[in-house]
Structures are given as C-alpha cells and as structure tokens.
Amino acid sequence: MNMANPTLTPKVDIEALDRLFNVENRRVFIPGGYGAIGEAIAWGFARHGALVAIAGPKEEKAQALADSINDNGGRAIGLALDARSVSSINVAVDKTVEEFGGIDILTNCVGTQMEQDLLEVTEEYFDEIYQVNLRSAMFLAQAVARDQIDRGEGGRHIHLLSVRSQLALRDRGYSAYCATKGGLLMLVKQHAMELAPHNITVNGVAPTFINSDRIQPHIENDSFHKFILDRNPLGRIGNPVEVVGQVITFATSAGDYMTGQVVFVDGGVTASQ
C-alpha cells in the first residue's frame, strides 16, 4: 500500500486565502445601482478596485454617482436603463461590454414597491410590479449570460431580493411585491442550474427593512416602526453597508462553491418567524 500521502486533507492554499475577497479589475454591471442599497454596493465594489457600470432610468443620477466614484479614485460609468424594456436592457449591457470588454459580475438591484390591498389590486399595478421586480431580472440575466458564455470565462449573477420572498406581511397590501420576490427566489435557483455548466454562479441577497428614503414613511409611523423593531431579534433597522459584504462574498472566489442560494440579511427575522 502506498502511504506517501496518508491524509485525505488537502494542504491549505495560503495564496487562495489571500485572494478570497479580491474583486480588483472585475467588471461589475449594477442595474438599479443608485438606490440606497445599490449605491452602497457600487461604492463597495469600486473601493475594492472593481470597474463599475451603474444603470438606471435616470441617466443623470447614474452618471452623477459614477462621477463621484471617479473623483474618489474609482472607475465607473453611468448608463440609462429602463428595466421594463428588453431592448433597453440589451443596449445597456452592450454599452458596458463595449466599455469594459465584458461583464464578470451582474448585481441586480432593480426593484420597486407600491402597496395595494388585495381587493383593490389593479391589473396595471400588478403588471408594473411584475415587470420591474421579476421580468427585468429574467432578461438582465439573459443578456449578461450571453456575454459571459460567449467569452467562456465564467461569471457571477447576484440578485437583490427581500425577506418578502419567504415571508408574507400582515395588514399590508403586499400581494404583488411578495409574489414577485418569491418568484425571483425560484428564478435564482433555476438560473443557477442552467448556468452551472458555464461556471456562472447565481445567488441572491435578501435584506429586511434597510435605512433609506424608501422606508422613511414606515419609520415615521410610530406603530409600524415599533412593529419592525419588535420582530427583529437584533432590535434595529439595518444599514445599506451591511448588505454589501454578502454581495461581495458571492462575487469573489469566497463564493466559488455557492450557487442557487439566497442569504437573508435581516437581523434574524426569517430565523424567528
């Protein structure tokens, strides 16, 4: 019997450990990248040396954020994007590929919410939430995957979801929002299966309420603010920066062996509901 290598445990690759969270020179496309969480993610990638393309319906806001990142030593571009339009998605992806030479990482921060009680839901309302929250994710992923598969270098897809992909919310009109975020969770899993042969991982990051202008009305409502804090084991509302770390983990070699997963950044809400 050959006992030259008596252990099955591989030697620890120290250099691989050093590279775990490296995104330097990685090319990141961030649709929805100038919202509260999207902006933090854009800054996070840029501060770690990535090239960042920020896209959204207001090109001037995307460009203003890109300019700020560039003024602080980063590398970024701003693009117009109507996520409801497949042709607009394709144009934004093509411009990013033209500028950067390819897209390594898709970080999809597109999303919207409007409340409407179940008995009052209109077709127009439901279709709008569906188009922005779910349909756009399908075609953003498709456009980026085509570039990644053509180049044959693998890649990363990271979608921003919500705890509402798993939990309903009492006494609020969240039918469309919960349905689309739940659908996005399954889209993550299905895309992970289809893209795995191309070494493209697909994962999701699902926050609970995070400090932003969007949730300000909830915070100003004393009873709902108390409800948010009472059900959160950590007893506080999260910060956009606290979402960035998990996104970057999925984007780097630290996330090489994770695909089809959704991590909840929620202070323990989904662990206790």
Buried (B, 14 or more C-beta within 10 A) or exposed (E): EEEEEEEEEEEEEEEEEEEEBBBEEBBBBBBBBBBBBBBBBBBBBBBBBBBBBBBBBEBEBBBBBBEBBBEEEBBBBBBBBBBBBBEBBBBBBEBBBEEBEBBBBBBBBBBBBEEBEEEEBEEEBBEBBBBBBBBBBBBBBBBBBBBBBEBEEBBBBBBBBBBBBBBEEEEBBBBBBBBBBBBBBEBBBEBBEEBEEBBBBBBBBBBBBBBBEBBEEBBEEEEBBEBBBEBBEEEEBBBBBBBBEBBBBBBBBBBBEBBBBBBBBBBBBBEEE
